[in-house]
Amino acid sequence: MTTETNPGTQTTTGADAVDEAIARGIDFDGTPIPAAKLELYQQVMALEANRQRSGVSNTMRSRIVRIGAKHIPQEELNQSLINAGFAPLKEKEIAFFYGGK
């Protein structure tokens, strides 16, 4: 698998690329991320880390829908969800993720 990098050899692809950049405090273009942005991000992520989870399957489905909608046509994603044993796309998800396309 190949990865895309910027001139500073920072990986800009993959699920962890953004997290790694945030941890370094450096954006993909090499510029520092302003401290106020980092502080707010860390504050919100700390709140999220303390939130009770509803279950792994629910979280998996949410991630599949949120990310899959960027890459997979609506009907294909819906059928893939059903084939995998997840609930099909909800009307509000269709409106949110596919309504403007």
C-alpha positions as CSV (number, residue, x, y, z in Angstrom):
1,M,0.0,0.0,0.0
2,T,1.4,3.4,-0.9
3,T,0.9,6.5,1.1
4,E,0.9,10.1,0.0
5,T,3.2,12.5,1.8
6,N,4.0,16.1,1.8
7,P,7.5,17.6,1.5
8,G,8.0,17.1,5.2
9,T,7.4,13.4,4.9
10,Q,4.2,13.6,6.9
11,T,1.6,11.1,5.8
12,T,-1.6,12.7,4.5
13,T,-3.5,9.5,3.8
14,G,-5.0,6.9,6.0
15,A,-7.2,6.9,9.1
16,D,-4.6,8.2,11.5
17,A,-3.0,11.0,9.4
18,V,-5.1,13.8,10.9
19,D,-4.6,12.5,14.5
20,E,-0.8,12.3,13.9
21,A,-0.8,15.8,12.5
22,I,-2.8,17.1,15.5
23,A,-0.4,15.4,17.9
24,R,2.5,17.1,16.2
25,G,0.6,20.4,16.1
26,I,1.6,20.8,12.5
27,D,-0.9,20.9,9.5
28,F,-0.2,19.0,6.3
29,D,1.2,22.1,4.6
30,G,3.8,22.4,7.4
31,T,2.3,25.3,9.2
32,P,1.7,25.2,12.9
33,I,-1.8,24.6,14.1
34,P,-2.8,27.7,16.2
35,A,-2.8,26.9,20.0
36,A,-6.4,28.1,20.4
37,K,-7.6,25.5,17.8
38,L,-5.5,22.7,19.4
39,E,-6.9,23.6,22.9
40,L,-10.5,23.6,21.8
41,Y,-10.0,20.3,19.9
42,Q,-8.4,18.7,23.0
43,Q,-11.2,20.0,25.2
44,V,-13.9,18.6,23.0
45,M,-12.1,15.3,22.6
46,A,-11.7,15.0,26.4
47,L,-15.5,15.4,26.7
48,E,-16.0,12.7,24.0
49,A,-13.6,10.3,25.7
50,N,-15.8,10.4,28.8
51,R,-19.1,9.8,27.0
52,Q,-20.8,6.5,27.6
53,R,-20.9,4.4,24.4
54,S,-24.0,2.7,23.1
55,G,-22.2,-0.3,21.6
56,V,-19.6,-1.2,19.0
57,S,-22.0,-2.1,16.3
58,N,-23.8,1.2,16.5
59,T,-20.5,3.0,16.3
60,M,-19.3,0.9,13.4
61,R,-22.5,1.6,11.5
62,S,-22.2,5.4,12.2
63,R,-18.7,5.4,10.9
64,I,-19.5,3.4,7.8
65,V,-22.4,5.7,6.9
66,R,-20.5,8.9,7.7
67,I,-17.4,7.9,5.8
68,G,-19.0,5.6,3.2
69,A,-21.3,8.3,2.0
70,K,-18.2,10.3,0.8
71,H,-17.1,7.4,-1.4
72,I,-20.0,5.1,-2.2
73,P,-23.3,5.8,-4.0
74,Q,-26.4,5.8,-1.9
75,E,-28.0,2.6,-3.2
76,E,-24.7,0.7,-3.0
77,L,-24.0,1.8,0.5
78,N,-27.6,1.0,1.6
79,Q,-27.4,-2.5,0.1
80,S,-24.0,-3.1,1.6
81,L,-25.3,-2.1,5.1
82,I,-28.2,-4.5,4.7
83,N,-25.9,-7.3,3.4
84,A,-23.7,-6.9,6.4
85,G,-26.6,-7.1,8.8
86,F,-26.8,-3.4,9.7
87,A,-30.0,-1.3,9.5
88,P,-30.5,0.3,6.1
89,L,-29.9,4.1,5.6
90,K,-32.4,6.2,7.5
91,E,-34.2,9.0,5.7
92,K,-32.4,11.6,7.8
93,E,-29.0,10.1,6.8
94,I,-30.0,10.1,3.1
95,A,-31.1,13.7,3.4
96,F,-28.0,14.8,5.2
97,F,-25.3,12.8,3.3
98,Y,-26.9,12.6,-0.2
99,G,-29.4,15.4,-0.3
100,G,-27.1,17.9,-1.8
101,K,-25.7,15.6,-4.5
